[in-house]
């Protein structure tokens, strides 16, 4: 197993200093970088664990706190009360700020000597799955894994045309993962996303599981080990092919 080191760092984004969780393999050889985007619960134990897993696969992974402007240090669990708190902060985000913060994290990674600046990917969960769909339009992102990204077909953070209308601007390969028993994402929205990716000739795969929302997170009631394991295999294949091939 690859030995890793972890730390909290600060990423400047305009006038905002964003806290970010960093995990990196203990190697002097430059490796690809991955942006990890949180659910509405902050950069909590689950997101840190995913970041660590990516580092153990040989990537420098960073999880910026995308609610830094309204909730510095937010770290929530999955109760109904905590979900309501997280949603209030999600509702205060804008696509422009989110993209600026992801761009800042990209620039921060690219400045690190142990990162291949031309080999960058992104992975996000829940609201983060929506955010990385947006981030996939940035020119530096070559591969994106979007897990149960709610609302891609119906809205964009801060208002405006739904994020799905930006599909043609996606630059790299995108994999999307959905639970067919997810009450937050109707199956027809997954179909709309797949149709948009196909129409825009974006390299992609859409994976559908007999699972609910949050099936990848072993701390949530909807955790589905078989689906999570299959999805992780697809994520590893995506990043290996797009960033190391």
C-alpha positions in Angstrom: 0.0 0.0 0.0 1.2 3.5 -0.9 2.3 5.5 2.2 0.6 8.9 2.3 0.7 12.1 4.3 -2.2 14.4 5.1 -2.6 18.0 6.2 -4.9 21.0 6.2 -3.8 23.8 3.8 -5.1 27.2 2.8 -6.0 27.9 -0.9 -6.3 31.6 -1.8 -9.4 32.3 -4.0 -9.7 36.0 -4.6 -10.3 37.6 -1.2 -11.2 34.3 0.4 -8.8 31.9 2.1 -10.2 28.4 1.6 -9.4 25.6 4.0 -8.6 22.4 2.2 -7.8 18.8 3.2 -4.8 17.5 1.3 -3.6 13.9 1.0 -0.6 13.0 -1.1 1.6 9.9 -1.7 5.1 9.9 -0.2 6.9 10.0 -3.5 9.1 12.5 -5.2 7.9 11.6 -8.6 5.2 14.0 -9.9 1.7 12.4 -10.1 -1.7 13.5 -11.3 -3.9 15.7 -9.1 -7.5 15.2 -8.1 -10.0 17.8 -6.8 -12.5 16.2 -4.3 -15.7 18.1 -3.8 -17.8 17.6 -0.7 -21.4 16.8 -0.1 -23.5 19.5 1.8 -22.0 18.2 5.0 -18.6 19.9 4.6 -15.1 18.3 4.4 -16.1 15.7 6.9 -14.7 12.2 7.7 -16.2 10.6 4.6 -14.7 13.2 2.2 -11.4 13.0 4.0 -11.5 9.2 3.6 -12.2 9.5 -0.1 -9.3 11.9 -0.4 -7.0 9.5 1.4 -8.1 6.6 -0.8 -7.2 8.6 -3.9 -3.7 9.4 -2.4 -3.2 5.7 -1.8 -3.9 5.1 -5.5 -1.0 7.5 -6.3 -2.7 10.8 -6.7 -2.3 14.1 -4.9 -5.9 14.8 -3.8 -7.3 18.0 -2.3 -10.8 18.7 -0.9 -11.5 22.4 -0.7 -14.2 23.6 1.7 -16.7 25.0 -0.8 -18.8 26.5 2.0 -15.9 28.6 3.3 -17.7 31.9 2.7 -20.7 31.0 4.9 -19.6 28.2 7.1 -15.9 27.9 7.8 -14.9 24.6 9.3 -18.3 23.0 8.6 -18.2 19.3 9.5 -21.6 17.7 9.7 -23.1 14.2 10.1 -26.1 12.8 8.3 -29.1 13.5 10.6 -32.1 15.4 9.4 -31.1 18.5 11.4 -27.6 18.5 10.0 -28.9 17.9 6.5 -31.1 21.0 6.9 -28.1 23.1 8.0 -26.0 21.9 5.0 -28.8 22.8 2.6 -28.9 26.4 3.8 -25.3 26.8 2.9 -25.7 25.0 -0.5 -28.5 27.5 -1.3 -26.1 30.4 -0.7 -23.5 29.3 -3.3 -23.2 30.6 -6.8 -21.8 28.9 -9.9 -19.3 31.8 -10.3 -17.9 31.4 -6.8 -17.8 27.6 -7.0 -15.9 27.7 -10.3 -13.5 30.3 -8.9 -12.8 28.2 -5.9 -12.2 25.0 -8.0 -10.0 27.1 -10.3 -8.0 28.3 -7.3 -7.6 24.7 -6.1 -6.4 23.7 -9.5 -3.8 26.5 -9.5 -2.7 25.5 -6.1 -2.2 21.9 -7.1 -0.4 22.9 -10.3 2.1 24.9 -8.3 3.2 21.8 -6.3 6.3 20.1 -7.6 4.9 16.6 -6.9 1.9 17.2 -9.2 1.7 16.7 -13.0 0.2 20.1 -13.8 -1.3 18.8 -17.1 -3.0 15.8 -15.5 -5.9 16.8 -13.3 -9.3 15.3 -12.5 -12.3 15.9 -10.2 -14.7 13.8 -8.2 -17.7 15.0 -6.2 -20.6 13.6 -4.3 -24.2 14.8 -3.8 -24.1 18.6 -4.2 -20.4 18.1 -5.0 -21.5 15.8 -7.9 -23.3 18.8 -9.3 -20.3 21.1 -8.7 -17.9 18.8 -10.5 -20.2 18.7 -13.5 -19.8 22.5 -13.6 -16.0 22.1 -13.0 -15.8 19.7 -15.9 -16.1 22.7 -18.2 -12.8 24.1 -16.9 -10.0 23.4 -19.5 -7.6 21.8 -17.0 -10.0 19.1 -15.9 -9.5 16.0 -18.0 -11.6 13.5 -16.1 -14.6 13.9 -13.9 -16.5 11.4 -11.6 -19.9 12.8 -10.6 -21.7 10.9 -7.9 -25.5 11.4 -7.5 -25.3 15.1 -8.5 -28.7 16.5 -7.7 -30.3 19.2 -9.8 -27.9 19.2 -12.7 -30.9 19.0 -15.1 -33.1 21.6 -13.2 -31.0 24.4 -11.8 -27.6 26.0 -11.4 -26.2 27.4 -8.1 -27.1 31.1 -7.7 -29.7 31.0 -10.5 -29.7 30.9 -14.3 -30.0 28.2 -16.9 -29.7 24.7 -15.5 -26.1 23.3 -15.3 -27.0 20.7 -17.9 -27.1 23.5 -20.5 -23.3 23.8 -20.1 -22.7 20.1 -21.1 -21.2 21.1 -24.5 -18.5 23.0 -22.7 -17.1 19.9 -20.9 -13.5 19.3 -22.0 -12.7 15.8 -20.9 -14.3 12.5 -20.0 -17.2 12.3 -17.5 -18.5 9.4 -15.6 -21.8 9.8 -13.7 -23.2 7.5 -11.0 -26.8 7.3 -9.9 -29.0 5.3 -7.6 -32.2 4.3 -9.3 -34.0 4.4 -5.9 -32.8 7.9 -5.2 -35.8 10.1 -4.2 -33.7 13.3 -4.8 -32.9 12.5 -8.4 -35.7 11.2 -10.6 -34.5 8.6 -13.1 -35.6 10.8 -16.0 -33.0 13.4 -14.9 -30.2 10.8 -15.2 -31.6 10.0 -18.7 -31.5 13.7 -19.6 -27.9 14.0 -18.5 -26.9 10.9 -20.5 -28.7 12.3 -23.5 -27.0 15.7 -23.2 -23.6 14.1 -22.9 -24.3 12.0 -26.0 -25.7 14.9 -28.0 -22.5 16.9 -27.2 -20.2 14.0 -28.0 -18.6 14.1 -24.6 -16.7 10.9 -23.8 -18.8 9.5 -20.9 -20.4 6.6 -19.1 -23.5 6.7 -16.9 -23.8 4.0 -14.3 -27.1 3.2 -12.7 -27.4 1.1 -9.5 -30.3 -0.4 -7.6 -29.5 1.9 -4.7 -30.6 5.1 -3.0 -29.0 8.4 -2.6 -25.5 8.4 -1.0 -24.9 4.8 -1.8 -21.1 5.3 -1.9 -20.8 6.6 1.7 -20.4 3.9 4.3 -21.7 6.4 7.0 -25.1 6.8 5.4 -28.2 4.7 5.6 -28.3 4.2 1.9 -24.8 2.7 1.7 -24.7 -0.2 -0.7 -21.4 -2.0 -0.6 -21.7 -3.8 -3.9 -22.6 -0.6 -5.8 -19.9 1.4 -4.0 -17.2 -1.2 -4.9 -18.2 -1.3 -8.5 -18.3 2.5 -8.7 -14.9 2.8 -7.1 -13.5 0.4 -9.7 -14.9 2.6 -12.5 -13.4 5.7 -10.9 -10.0 4.1 -10.7 -10.2 3.1 -14.4 -11.3 6.5 -15.4 -8.5 8.4 -13.7 -5.9 5.8 -14.7 -6.9 6.0 -18.4 -7.4 9.7 -18.6 -4.6 10.9 -16.4 -1.9 8.2 -16.7 -2.7 6.7 -20.2 
